[in-house]
Amino acid sequence: MQPLTPAPAPTSAPAPSPPPVRTTVLSLPLEPDLHRALVDLADATGCGPEDIVLDAVRARLGAEGARVREVAEGLAGAHAALLRRLGE
């Protein structure tokens, strides 16, 4: 009986890389105490300060977006009849 040998790897072209993500750099003035707390948190969690700030911005945008959607849906529901008439 012959030993099993691995099959040769398929030869195919490498997958195309996605286009680069465009980013914007934002300068944020922080009070010394707030900056120190950010650096301390980054050190304690093993993350960079920029990562913590980015997570906080994403969380805030998500929460505010949900709140705005909720208010908009409430207004649309409360004024559904009027909105239907305007659409006619």
KETORGU-764941 format. One record per atom (N, C-alpha, C, O, CB): residue in one letter; residue number from 1; x, y, z; atom name. Coordinates in nm, 3 decimals, padded with zeros to 5 digits. Each point is the difference from the previous one (the first is absolute). Glycine has a CB too. Example, Ala and Ser with C-alpha at 12.3 -4.5 7.8 and 13.67 -1.06 7.14 Angstrom:
// residues 2
(rec 'A' 1 (01.319 -00.569 00.780) 'N')
(rec 'A' 1 (-00.089 00.119 00.000) 'CA')
(rec 'A' 1 (00.090 00.120 00.000) 'C')
(rec 'A' 1 (00.104 -00.002 00.066) 'O')
(rec 'A' 1 (-00.293 -00.115 00.059) 'CB')
(rec 'S' 2 (00.154 00.222 -00.197) 'N')
(rec 'S' 2 (00.082 00.119 00.006) 'CA')
(rec 'S' 2 (-00.077 00.109 00.073) 'C')
(rec 'S' 2 (00.051 00.111 00.017) 'O')
(rec 'S' 2 (00.067 -00.174 -00.232) 'CB')
// end
This chain:
// residues 88
(rec 'M' 1 (00.085 -00.118 00.000) 'N')
(rec 'M' 1 (-00.085 00.118 00.000) 'CA')
(rec 'M' 1 (00.089 00.124 00.000) 'C')
(rec 'M' 1 (00.098 00.007 00.075) 'O')
(rec 'M' 1 (-00.284 -00.131 00.048) 'CB')
(rec 'Q' 2 (00.152 00.222 -00.208) 'N')
(rec 'Q' 2 (00.080 00.121 -00.010) 'CA')
(rec 'Q' 2 (-00.047 00.101 00.104) 'C')
(rec 'Q' 2 (-00.119 00.007 00.030) 'O')
(rec 'Q' 2 (00.158 -00.047 -00.276) 'CB')
(rec 'P' 3 (00.055 00.121 00.301) 'N')
(rec 'P' 3 (-00.043 00.104 00.095) 'CA')
(rec 'P' 3 (-00.079 00.108 -00.074) 'C')
(rec 'P' 3 (00.023 00.027 -00.118) 'O')
(rec 'P' 3 (00.179 -00.073 00.264) 'CB')
(rec 'L' 4 (-00.295 00.107 -00.074) 'N')
(rec 'L' 4 (-00.080 00.108 -00.057) 'CA')
(rec 'L' 4 (00.085 00.125 -00.013) 'C')
(rec 'L' 4 (00.075 00.035 00.091) 'O')
(rec 'L' 4 (-00.285 -00.133 00.009) 'CB')
(rec 'T' 5 (00.197 00.164 -00.210) 'N')
(rec 'T' 5 (00.070 00.126 -00.020) 'CA')
(rec 'T' 5 (-00.105 00.109 -00.020) 'C')
(rec 'T' 5 (-00.104 -00.025 -00.061) 'O')
(rec 'T' 5 (00.308 -00.090 -00.040) 'CB')
(rec 'P' 6 (-00.178 00.232 00.151) 'N')
(rec 'P' 6 (-00.099 00.107 -00.016) 'CA')
(rec 'P' 6 (-00.016 00.037 -00.147) 'C')
(rec 'P' 6 (00.096 -00.005 -00.078) 'O')
(rec 'P' 6 (-00.041 00.091 00.306) 'CB')
(rec 'A' 7 (-00.177 -00.049 -00.263) 'N')
(rec 'A' 7 (-00.027 00.043 -00.137) 'CA')
(rec 'A' 7 (00.067 00.133 -00.022) 'C')
(rec 'A' 7 (00.010 00.081 00.092) 'O')
(rec 'A' 7 (-00.230 -00.205 -00.097) 'CB')
(rec 'P' 8 (00.266 00.149 -00.118) 'N')
(rec 'P' 8 (00.063 00.130 -00.026) 'CA')
(rec 'P' 8 (-00.103 00.112 00.015) 'C')
(rec 'P' 8 (-00.117 -00.017 -00.032) 'O')
(rec 'P' 8 (00.282 -00.092 -00.124) 'CB')
(rec 'A' 9 (-00.119 00.220 00.205) 'N')
(rec 'A' 9 (-00.089 00.115 00.018) 'CA')
(rec 'A' 9 (-00.046 00.049 -00.136) 'C')
(rec 'A' 9 (00.078 00.003 -00.095) 'O')
(rec 'A' 9 (00.040 00.063 00.310) 'CB')
(rec 'P' 10 (-00.245 -00.027 -00.224) 'N')
(rec 'P' 10 (-00.048 00.051 -00.128) 'CA')
(rec 'P' 10 (00.073 00.128 -00.036) 'C')
(rec 'P' 10 (00.030 00.083 00.085) 'O')
(rec 'P' 10 (-00.255 -00.187 -00.045) 'CB')
(rec 'T' 11 (00.253 00.116 -00.167) 'N')
(rec 'T' 11 (00.069 00.121 -00.045) 'CA')
(rec 'T' 11 (-00.105 00.092 -00.061) 'C')
(rec 'T' 11 (-00.051 -00.023 -00.109) 'O')
(rec 'T' 11 (00.269 -00.102 00.066) 'CB')
(rec 'S' 12 (-00.248 00.228 00.115) 'N')
(rec 'S' 12 (-00.095 00.098 -00.051) 'CA')
(rec 'S' 12 (00.054 00.138 00.030) 'C')
(rec 'S' 12 (00.088 00.018 00.085) 'O')
(rec 'S' 12 (-00.284 -00.175 -00.051) 'CB')
(rec 'A' 13 (00.143 00.251 -00.103) 'N')
(rec 'A' 13 (00.044 00.138 00.021) 'CA')
(rec 'A' 13 (-00.042 00.045 00.139) 'C')
(rec 'A' 13 (-00.106 -00.039 00.048) 'O')
(rec 'A' 13 (00.090 00.088 -00.296) 'CB')
(rec 'P' 14 (00.098 00.033 00.313) 'N')
(rec 'P' 14 (-00.040 00.049 00.133) 'CA')
(rec 'P' 14 (-00.127 00.085 -00.011) 'C')
(rec 'P' 14 (-00.025 00.066 -00.100) 'O')
(rec 'P' 14 (00.267 -00.067 00.175) 'CB')
(rec 'A' 15 (-00.320 -00.005 00.031) 'N')
(rec 'A' 15 (-00.124 00.078 00.003) 'CA')
(rec 'A' 15 (00.034 00.149 -00.007) 'C')
(rec 'A' 15 (00.096 00.045 00.062) 'O')
(rec 'A' 15 (-00.212 -00.225 00.075) 'CB')
(rec 'P' 16 (00.038 00.255 -00.213) 'N')
(rec 'P' 16 (00.028 00.144 -00.007) 'CA')
(rec 'P' 16 (-00.022 00.065 00.135) 'C')
(rec 'P' 16 (-00.092 -00.036 00.074) 'O')
(rec 'P' 16 (00.024 00.039 -00.315) 'CB')
(rec 'S' 17 (00.152 00.091 00.273) 'N')
(rec 'S' 17 (-00.013 00.068 00.129) 'CA')
(rec 'S' 17 (-00.107 00.108 -00.013) 'C')
(rec 'S' 17 (-00.016 00.061 -00.105) 'O')
(rec 'S' 17 (00.258 -00.107 00.163) 'CB')
(rec 'P' 18 (-00.317 00.069 00.051) 'N')
(rec 'P' 18 (-00.104 00.103 -00.006) 'CA')
(rec 'P' 18 (00.062 00.138 -00.015) 'C')
(rec 'P' 18 (00.116 00.021 00.036) 'O')
(rec 'P' 18 (-00.266 -00.164 00.106) 'CB')
(rec 'P' 19 (00.073 00.236 -00.195) 'N')
(rec 'P' 19 (00.055 00.136 -00.014) 'CA')
(rec 'P' 19 (00.030 00.059 00.137) 'C')
(rec 'P' 19 (-00.066 -00.035 00.098) 'O')
(rec 'P' 19 (-00.062 00.068 -00.312) 'CB')
(rec 'P' 20 (00.226 00.054 00.222) 'N')
(rec 'P' 20 (00.035 00.059 00.131) 'CA')
(rec 'P' 20 (-00.117 00.083 00.055) 'C')
(rec 'P' 20 (-00.074 00.064 -00.075) 'O')
(rec 'P' 20 (00.317 -00.059 00.009) 'CB')
(rec 'V' 21 (-00.256 -00.009 00.195) 'N')
(rec 'V' 21 (-00.104 00.078 00.068) 'CA')
(rec 'V' 21 (00.051 00.141 00.019) 'C')
(rec 'V' 21 (00.111 00.021 00.049) 'O')
(rec 'V' 21 (-00.201 -00.225 00.068) 'CB')
(rec 'R' 22 (00.009 00.300 -00.155) 'N')
(rec 'R' 22 (00.041 00.140 00.019) 'CA')
(rec 'R' 22 (-00.032 00.040 00.143) 'C')
(rec 'R' 22 (-00.109 -00.027 00.050) 'O')
(rec 'R' 22 (00.068 00.082 -00.295) 'CB')
(rec 'T' 23 (00.134 00.006 00.309) 'N')
(rec 'T' 23 (-00.021 00.045 00.138) 'CA')
(rec 'T' 23 (00.028 00.149 00.011) 'C')
(rec 'T' 23 (00.068 00.060 -00.084) 'O')
(rec 'T' 23 (-00.006 -00.288 00.170) 'CB')
(rec 'T' 24 (-00.115 00.285 00.018) 'N')
(rec 'T' 24 (00.023 00.141 00.031) 'CA')
(rec 'T' 24 (00.063 00.006 00.138) 'C')
(rec 'T' 24 (-00.047 -00.067 00.092) 'O')
(rec 'T' 24 (-00.148 00.145 -00.238) 'CB')
(rec 'V' 25 (00.296 00.000 00.161) 'N')
(rec 'V' 25 (00.065 00.018 00.130) 'CA')
(rec 'V' 25 (-00.067 00.117 00.069) 'C')
(rec 'V' 25 (-00.021 00.106 -00.059) 'O')
(rec 'V' 25 (00.243 -00.199 -00.026) 'CB')
(rec 'L' 26 (-00.255 00.072 00.211) 'N')
(rec 'L' 26 (-00.068 00.102 00.079) 'CA')
(rec 'L' 26 (00.087 00.034 00.120) 'C')
(rec 'L' 26 (00.044 -00.089 00.072) 'O')
(rec 'L' 26 (-00.272 00.007 -00.147) 'CB')
(rec 'S' 27 (00.252 00.207 00.095) 'N')
(rec 'S' 27 (00.076 00.045 00.116) 'CA')
(rec 'S' 27 (-00.101 00.034 00.110) 'C')
(rec 'S' 27 (-00.095 00.074 -00.023) 'O')
(rec 'S' 27 (00.286 00.016 -00.121) 'CB')
(rec 'L' 28 (-00.169 -00.145 00.261) 'N')
(rec 'L' 28 (-00.095 00.016 00.109) 'CA')
(rec 'L' 28 (00.070 00.056 00.124) 'C')
(rec 'L' 28 (00.082 -00.069 00.061) 'O')
(rec 'L' 28 (-00.221 -00.121 -00.152) 'CB')
(rec 'P' 29 (00.107 00.313 00.129) 'N')
(rec 'P' 29 (00.062 00.055 00.120) 'CA')
(rec 'P' 29 (-00.058 -00.068 00.124) 'C')
(rec 'P' 29 (-00.122 -00.006 00.016) 'O')
(rec 'P' 29 (00.161 00.228 -00.132) 'CB')
(rec 'L' 30 (00.046 -00.271 00.202) 'N')
(rec 'L' 30 (-00.043 -00.064 00.125) 'CA')
(rec 'L' 30 (00.061 00.072 00.118) 'C')
(rec 'L' 30 (00.117 00.040 -00.003) 'O')
(rec 'L' 30 (-00.140 -00.263 -00.114) 'CB')
(rec 'E' 31 (-00.057 00.239 00.220) 'N')
(rec 'E' 31 (00.055 00.055 00.125) 'CA')
(rec 'E' 31 (00.102 -00.099 00.054) 'C')
(rec 'E' 31 (-00.013 -00.120 -00.025) 'O')
(rec 'E' 31 (-00.203 00.247 00.077) 'CB')
(rec 'P' 32 (00.316 -00.080 00.020) 'N')
(rec 'P' 32 (00.106 -00.090 00.050) 'CA')
(rec 'P' 32 (-00.054 -00.119 00.079) 'C')
(rec 'P' 32 (00.050 -00.112 -00.016) 'O')
(rec 'P' 32 (00.100 00.308 00.024) 'CB')
(rec 'D' 33 (-00.249 -00.174 00.076) 'N')
(rec 'D' 33 (-00.054 -00.112 00.079) 'CA')
(rec 'D' 33 (-00.068 -00.104 -00.089) 'C')
(rec 'D' 33 (00.014 -00.120 00.023) 'O')
(rec 'D' 33 (-00.046 00.276 00.170) 'CB')
(rec 'L' 34 (-00.040 -00.110 -00.293) 'N')
(rec 'L' 34 (-00.067 -00.091 -00.092) 'CA')
(rec 'L' 34 (00.102 -00.076 -00.084) 'C')
(rec 'L' 34 (-00.016 -00.120 -00.023) 'O')
(rec 'L' 34 (-00.184 00.273 00.016) 'CB')
(rec 'H' 35 (00.303 -00.084 -00.039) 'N')
(rec 'H' 35 (00.105 -00.067 -00.077) 'CA')
(rec 'H' 35 (00.072 -00.105 00.084) 'C')
(rec 'H' 35 (00.028 -00.109 -00.048) 'O')
(rec 'H' 35 (00.001 00.317 -00.089) 'CB')
(rec 'R' 36 (00.000 -00.175 00.260) 'N')
(rec 'R' 36 (00.067 -00.093 00.090) 'CA')
(rec 'R' 36 (-00.087 -00.124 00.024) 'C')
(rec 'R' 36 (00.050 -00.113 00.000) 'O')
(rec 'R' 36 (00.071 00.305 00.112) 'CB')
(rec 'A' 37 (-00.251 -00.171 -00.093) 'N')
(rec 'A' 37 (-00.091 -00.113 00.020) 'CA')
(rec 'A' 37 (-00.007 -00.087 -00.126) 'C')
(rec 'A' 37 (-00.006 -00.123 00.010) 'O')
(rec 'A' 37 (-00.128 00.261 00.153) 'CB')
(rec 'L' 38 (00.135 -00.076 -00.280) 'N')
(rec 'L' 38 (-00.002 -00.074 -00.125) 'CA')
(rec 'L' 38 (00.127 -00.084 -00.015) 'C')
(rec 'L' 38 (-00.007 -00.118 -00.035) 'O')
(rec 'L' 38 (-00.134 00.298 -00.069) 'CB')
(rec 'V' 39 (00.254 -00.120 00.132) 'N')
(rec 'V' 39 (00.127 -00.073 -00.010) 'CA')
(rec 'V' 39 (00.004 -00.114 00.101) 'C')
(rec 'V' 39 (00.046 -00.109 -00.031) 'O')
(rec 'V' 39 (00.069 00.318 -00.049) 'CB')
(rec 'D' 40 (-00.162 -00.184 00.202) 'N')
(rec 'D' 40 (-00.004 -00.105 00.103) 'CA')
(rec 'D' 40 (-00.089 -00.115 -00.043) 'C')
(rec 'D' 40 (00.036 -00.117 00.016) 'O')
(rec 'D' 40 (00.004 00.289 00.161) 'CB')
(rec 'L' 41 (-00.158 -00.140 -00.233) 'N')
(rec 'L' 41 (-00.092 -00.105 -00.045) 'CA')
(rec 'L' 41 (00.062 -00.079 -00.116) 'C')
(rec 'L' 41 (-00.011 -00.122 -00.005) 'O')
(rec 'L' 41 (-00.186 00.262 00.078) 'CB')
(rec 'A' 42 (00.260 -00.070 -00.163) 'N')
(rec 'A' 42 (00.066 -00.067 -00.113) 'CA')
(rec 'A' 42 (00.108 -00.095 00.051) 'C')
(rec 'A' 42 (00.010 -00.113 -00.047) 'O')
(rec 'A' 42 (-00.057 00.311 -00.101) 'CB')
(rec 'D' 43 (00.125 -00.153 00.243) 'N')
(rec 'D' 43 (00.106 -00.083 00.056) 'CA')
(rec 'D' 43 (-00.058 -00.123 00.071) 'C')
(rec 'D' 43 (00.051 -00.111 -00.014) 'O')
(rec 'D' 43 (00.094 00.315 00.040) 'CB')
(rec 'A' 44 (-00.252 -00.183 00.050) 'N')
(rec 'A' 44 (-00.060 -00.109 00.077) 'CA')
(rec 'A' 44 (-00.066 -00.104 -00.090) 'C')
(rec 'A' 44 (-00.003 -00.118 00.034) 'O')
(rec 'A' 44 (-00.033 00.277 00.153) 'CB')
(rec 'T' 45 (-00.017 -00.116 -00.302) 'N')
(rec 'T' 45 (-00.070 -00.093 -00.089) 'CA')
(rec 'T' 45 (00.087 -00.052 -00.112) 'C')
(rec 'T' 45 (-00.041 -00.092 -00.071) 'O')
(rec 'T' 45 (-00.167 00.211 00.126) 'CB')
(rec 'G' 46 (00.326 -00.063 -00.072) 'N')
(rec 'G' 46 (00.088 -00.045 -00.107) 'CA')
(rec 'G' 46 (-00.041 00.054 -00.136) 'C')
(rec 'G' 46 (00.046 -00.050 -00.103) 'O')
(rec 'G' 46 (-00.002 -00.153 00.236) 'CB')
(rec 'C' 47 (-00.128 00.302 -00.135) 'N')
(rec 'C' 47 (-00.043 00.064 -00.125) 'CA')
(rec 'C' 47 (00.071 00.133 -00.015) 'C')
(rec 'C' 47 (00.055 00.054 00.096) 'O')
(rec 'C' 47 (-00.280 -00.167 -00.085) 'CB')
(rec 'G' 48 (00.222 00.164 -00.131) 'N')
(rec 'G' 48 (00.053 00.134 -00.021) 'CA')
(rec 'G' 48 (-00.106 00.102 00.037) 'C')
(rec 'G' 48 (-00.119 -00.029 -00.010) 'O')
(rec 'G' 48 (00.271 -00.054 -00.173) 'CB')
(rec 'P' 49 (-00.112 00.202 00.225) 'N')
(rec 'P' 49 (-00.098 00.104 00.032) 'CA')
(rec 'P' 49 (-00.093 00.030 -00.118) 'C')
(rec 'P' 49 (-00.119 00.026 00.019) 'O')
(rec 'P' 49 (00.283 00.071 00.141) 'CB')
(rec 'E' 50 (-00.108 -00.102 -00.282) 'N')
(rec 'E' 50 (-00.082 00.026 -00.118) 'CA')
(rec 'E' 50 (-00.110 -00.104 -00.015) 'C')
(rec 'E' 50 (-00.112 00.033 -00.041) 'O')
(rec 'E' 50 (00.309 00.072 -00.070) 'CB')
(rec 'D' 51 (-00.167 -00.231 00.144) 'N')
(rec 'D' 51 (-00.101 -00.107 -00.009) 'CA')
(rec 'D' 51 (-00.113 00.024 00.099) 'C')
(rec 'D' 51 (-00.117 -00.022 -00.033) 'O')
(rec 'D' 51 (00.294 -00.140 -00.041) 'CB')
(rec 'I' 52 (-00.142 00.205 00.194) 'N')
(rec 'I' 52 (-00.103 00.026 00.102) 'CA')
(rec 'I' 52 (-00.089 00.116 -00.043) 'C')
(rec 'I' 52 (-00.122 -00.006 00.014) 'O')
(rec 'I' 52 (00.276 -00.080 00.166) 'CB')
(rec 'V' 53 (-00.094 00.191 -00.233) 'N')
(rec 'V' 53 (-00.078 00.116 -00.046) 'CA')
(rec 'V' 53 (-00.089 -00.041 -00.117) 'C')
(rec 'V' 53 (-00.116 00.040 -00.006) 'O')
(rec 'V' 53 (00.298 00.117 00.083) 'CB')
(rec 'L' 54 (-00.129 -00.234 -00.171) 'N')
(rec 'L' 54 (-00.078 -00.044 -00.115) 'CA')
(rec 'L' 54 (-00.118 -00.087 00.045) 'C')
(rec 'L' 54 (-00.110 00.016 -00.052) 'O')
(rec 'L' 54 (00.317 -00.006 -00.092) 'CB')
(rec 'D' 55 (-00.185 -00.099 00.238) 'N')
(rec 'D' 55 (-00.110 -00.081 00.054) 'CA')
(rec 'D' 55 (-00.106 00.087 00.064) 'C')
(rec 'D' 55 (-00.120 -00.024 -00.016) 'O')
(rec 'D' 55 (00.279 -00.165 00.054) 'CB')
(rec 'A' 56 (-00.116 00.292 00.035) 'N')
(rec 'A' 56 (-00.095 00.090 00.067) 'CA')
(rec 'A' 56 (-00.081 00.078 -00.103) 'C')
(rec 'A' 56 (-00.120 00.020 00.019) 'O')
(rec 'A' 56 (00.275 -00.002 00.178) 'CB')
(rec 'V' 57 (-00.092 00.027 -00.304) 'N')
(rec 'V' 57 (-00.071 00.075 -00.104) 'CA')
(rec 'V' 57 (-00.101 -00.092 -00.068) 'C')
(rec 'V' 57 (-00.114 00.039 -00.022) 'O')
(rec 'V' 57 (00.315 00.111 -00.014) 'CB')
(rec 'R' 58 (-00.159 -00.272 00.003) 'N')
(rec 'R' 58 (-00.093 -00.095 -00.063) 'CA')
(rec 'R' 58 (-00.119 -00.028 00.091) 'C')
(rec 'R' 58 (-00.114 -00.004 -00.047) 'O')
(rec 'R' 58 (00.305 -00.100 -00.078) 'CB')
(rec 'A' 59 (-00.167 00.085 00.253) 'N')
(rec 'A' 59 (-00.109 -00.028 00.094) 'CA')
(rec 'A' 59 (-00.096 00.119 00.009) 'C')
(rec 'A' 59 (-00.121 -00.019 00.000) 'O')
(rec 'A' 59 (00.273 -00.132 00.131) 'CB')
(rec 'R' 60 (-00.098 00.271 -00.124) 'N')
(rec 'R' 60 (-00.084 00.119 00.008) 'CA')
(rec 'R' 60 (-00.083 00.018 -00.125) 'C')
(rec 'R' 60 (-00.120 00.031 00.007) 'O')
(rec 'R' 60 (00.288 00.074 00.142) 'CB')
(rec 'L' 61 (-00.106 -00.123 -00.266) 'N')
(rec 'L' 61 (-00.073 00.013 -00.125) 'CA')
(rec 'L' 61 (-00.110 -00.105 -00.012) 'C')
(rec 'L' 61 (-00.110 00.029 -00.048) 'O')
(rec 'L' 61 (00.316 00.065 -00.059) 'CB')
(rec 'G' 62 (-00.177 -00.214 00.151) 'N')
(rec 'G' 62 (-00.101 -00.106 -00.003) 'CA')
(rec 'G' 62 (-00.116 00.031 00.091) 'C')
(rec 'G' 62 (-00.116 -00.016 -00.038) 'O')
(rec 'G' 62 (00.293 -00.148 -00.013) 'CB')
(rec 'A' 63 (-00.148 00.210 00.171) 'N')
(rec 'A' 63 (-00.105 00.032 00.097) 'CA')
(rec 'A' 63 (-00.084 00.119 -00.047) 'C')
(rec 'A' 63 (-00.122 -00.004 00.009) 'O')
(rec 'A' 63 (00.267 -00.085 00.176) 'CB')
(rec 'E' 64 (-00.080 00.192 -00.233) 'N')
(rec 'E' 64 (-00.074 00.117 -00.047) 'CA')
(rec 'E' 64 (-00.080 -00.033 -00.125) 'C')
(rec 'E' 64 (-00.112 00.048 -00.016) 'O')
(rec 'E' 64 (00.289 00.102 00.113) 'CB')
(rec 'G' 65 (-00.121 -00.231 -00.186) 'N')
(rec 'G' 65 (-00.073 -00.041 -00.119) 'CA')
(rec 'G' 65 (-00.126 -00.077 00.036) 'C')
(rec 'G' 65 (-00.105 00.021 -00.061) 'O')
(rec 'G' 65 (00.319 -00.028 -00.065) 'CB')
(rec 'A' 66 (-00.203 -00.082 00.225) 'N')
(rec 'A' 66 (-00.117 -00.077 00.044) 'CA')
(rec 'A' 66 (-00.104 00.092 00.062) 'C')
(rec 'A' 66 (-00.120 -00.017 -00.024) 'O')
(rec 'A' 66 (00.266 -00.183 00.064) 'CB')
(rec 'R' 67 (-00.102 00.297 00.038) 'N')
(rec 'R' 67 (-00.093 00.094 00.063) 'CA')
(rec 'R' 67 (-00.073 00.083 -00.105) 'C')
(rec 'R' 67 (-00.121 00.020 00.009) 'O')
(rec 'R' 67 (00.268 -00.011 00.194) 'CB')
(rec 'V' 68 (-00.075 00.040 -00.302) 'N')
(rec 'V' 68 (-00.061 00.081 -00.105) 'CA')
(rec 'V' 68 (-00.100 -00.083 -00.081) 'C')
(rec 'V' 68 (-00.108 00.048 -00.032) 'O')
(rec 'V' 68 (00.317 00.094 00.019) 'CB')
(rec 'R' 69 (-00.173 -00.268 -00.019) 'N')
(rec 'R' 69 (-00.092 -00.088 -00.072) 'CA')
(rec 'R' 69 (-00.128 -00.022 00.080) 'C')
(rec 'R' 69 (-00.110 00.000 -00.055) 'O')
(rec 'R' 69 (00.304 -00.112 -00.056) 'CB')
(rec 'E' 70 (-00.179 00.092 00.242) 'N')
(rec 'E' 70 (-00.115 -00.023 00.087) 'CA')
(rec 'E' 70 (-00.094 00.121 -00.001) 'C')
(rec 'E' 70 (-00.122 -00.016 -00.010) 'O')
(rec 'E' 70 (00.261 -00.135 00.154) 'CB')
(rec 'V' 71 (-00.083 00.270 -00.133) 'N')
(rec 'V' 71 (-00.081 00.122 -00.003) 'CA')
(rec 'V' 71 (-00.068 00.016 -00.136) 'C')
(rec 'V' 71 (-00.118 00.033 -00.007) 'O')
(rec 'V' 71 (00.273 00.076 00.174) 'CB')
(rec 'A' 72 (-00.081 -00.134 -00.274) 'N')
(rec 'A' 72 (-00.055 00.014 -00.135) 'CA')
(rec 'A' 72 (-00.114 -00.100 -00.022) 'C')
(rec 'A' 72 (-00.103 00.035 -00.059) 'O')
(rec 'A' 72 (00.327 00.044 -00.025) 'CB')
(rec 'E' 73 (-00.207 -00.200 00.131) 'N')
(rec 'E' 73 (-00.106 -00.101 -00.015) 'CA')
(rec 'E' 73 (-00.122 00.040 00.081) 'C')
(rec 'E' 73 (-00.113 -00.021 -00.044) 'O')
(rec 'E' 73 (00.285 -00.157 00.007) 'CB')
(rec 'G' 74 (-00.151 00.234 00.155) 'N')
(rec 'G' 74 (-00.112 00.046 00.083) 'CA')
(rec 'G' 74 (-00.076 00.113 -00.068) 'C')
(rec 'G' 74 (-00.123 00.001 -00.001) 'O')
(rec 'G' 74 (00.249 -00.067 00.205) 'CB')
(rec 'L' 75 (-00.053 00.160 -00.262) 'N')
(rec 'L' 75 (-00.064 00.110 -00.071) 'CA')
(rec 'L' 75 (-00.075 -00.051 -00.124) 'C')
(rec 'L' 75 (-00.112 00.044 -00.027) 'O')
(rec 'L' 75 (00.291 00.112 00.110) 'CB')
(rec 'A' 76 (-00.117 -00.247 -00.155) 'N')
(rec 'A' 76 (-00.066 -00.055 -00.119) 'CA')
(rec 'A' 76 (-00.127 -00.074 00.038) 'C')
(rec 'A' 76 (-00.101 00.010 -00.069) 'O')
(rec 'A' 76 (00.323 -00.031 -00.046) 'CB')
(rec 'G' 77 (-00.218 -00.052 00.226) 'N')
(rec 'G' 77 (-00.120 -00.072 00.045) 'CA')
(rec 'G' 77 (-00.109 00.094 00.046) 'C')
(rec 'G' 77 (-00.118 -00.022 -00.028) 'O')
(rec 'G' 77 (00.262 -00.166 00.094) 'CB')
(rec 'A' 78 (-00.106 00.292 00.005) 'N')
(rec 'A' 78 (-00.098 00.096 00.052) 'CA')
(rec 'A' 78 (-00.065 00.080 -00.111) 'C')
(rec 'A' 78 (-00.114 00.046 00.014) 'O')
(rec 'A' 78 (00.245 -00.032 00.197) 'CB')
(rec 'H' 79 (-00.060 00.004 -00.321) 'N')
(rec 'H' 79 (-00.051 00.083 -00.109) 'CA')
(rec 'H' 79 (-00.020 -00.081 -00.128) 'C')
(rec 'H' 79 (00.007 00.055 -00.110) 'O')
(rec 'H' 79 (00.108 00.142 00.211) 'CB')
(rec 'A' 80 (-00.140 -00.327 -00.087) 'N')
(rec 'A' 80 (-00.012 -00.088 -00.116) 'CA')
(rec 'A' 80 (-00.111 00.045 -00.094) 'C')
(rec 'A' 80 (00.018 00.001 -00.121) 'O')
(rec 'A' 80 (00.067 -00.189 00.260) 'CB')
(rec 'A' 81 (-00.200 00.225 -00.083) 'N')
(rec 'A' 81 (-00.113 00.041 -00.085) 'CA')
(rec 'A' 81 (00.037 00.123 -00.082) 'C')
(rec 'A' 81 (-00.027 00.006 -00.120) 'O')
(rec 'A' 81 (-00.137 -00.101 00.288) 'CB')
(rec 'L' 82 (00.225 00.193 -00.103) 'N')
(rec 'L' 82 (00.040 00.122 -00.071) 'CA')
(rec 'L' 82 (00.103 -00.032 -00.108) 'C')
(rec 'L' 82 (-00.009 00.053 -00.111) 'O')
(rec 'L' 82 (-00.038 00.082 00.318) 'CB')
(rec 'L' 83 (00.144 -00.218 -00.176) 'N')
(rec 'L' 83 (00.101 -00.036 -00.096) 'CA')
(rec 'L' 83 (-00.061 -00.073 -00.120) 'C')
(rec 'L' 83 (00.043 00.020 -00.114) 'O')
(rec 'L' 83 (00.125 -00.035 00.300) 'CB')
(rec 'R' 84 (-00.268 -00.070 -00.162) 'N')
(rec 'R' 84 (-00.070 -00.068 -00.110) 'CA')
(rec 'R' 84 (-00.070 00.102 -00.089) 'C')
(rec 'R' 84 (00.009 -00.007 -00.122) 'O')
(rec 'R' 84 (-00.041 -00.197 00.265) 'CB')
(rec 'R' 85 (-00.037 00.299 -00.081) 'N')
(rec 'R' 85 (-00.072 00.102 -00.079) 'CA')
(rec 'R' 85 (00.098 00.085 -00.081) 'C')
(rec 'R' 85 (-00.029 00.034 -00.115) 'O')
(rec 'R' 85 (-00.153 -00.028 00.290) 'CB')
(rec 'L' 86 (00.295 00.028 -00.119) 'N')
(rec 'L' 86 (00.099 00.079 -00.072) 'CA')
(rec 'L' 86 (00.059 -00.077 -00.117) 'C')
(rec 'L' 86 (00.039 00.059 -00.101) 'O')
(rec 'L' 86 (00.012 00.062 00.312) 'CB')
(rec 'G' 87 (-00.046 -00.252 -00.197) 'N')
(rec 'G' 87 (00.056 -00.084 -00.105) 'CA')
(rec 'G' 87 (-00.097 -00.024 -00.114) 'C')
(rec 'G' 87 (00.040 -00.050 -00.105) 'O')
(rec 'G' 87 (00.101 -00.058 00.275) 'CB')
(rec 'E' 88 (-00.266 00.142 -00.153) 'N')
(rec 'E' 88 (-00.101 -00.024 -00.105) 'CA')
(rec 'E' 88 (00.005 00.104 -00.107) 'C')
(rec 'E' 88 (-00.077 -00.005 -00.095) 'O')
(rec 'E' 88 (-00.068 -00.103 00.261) 'CB')
// end
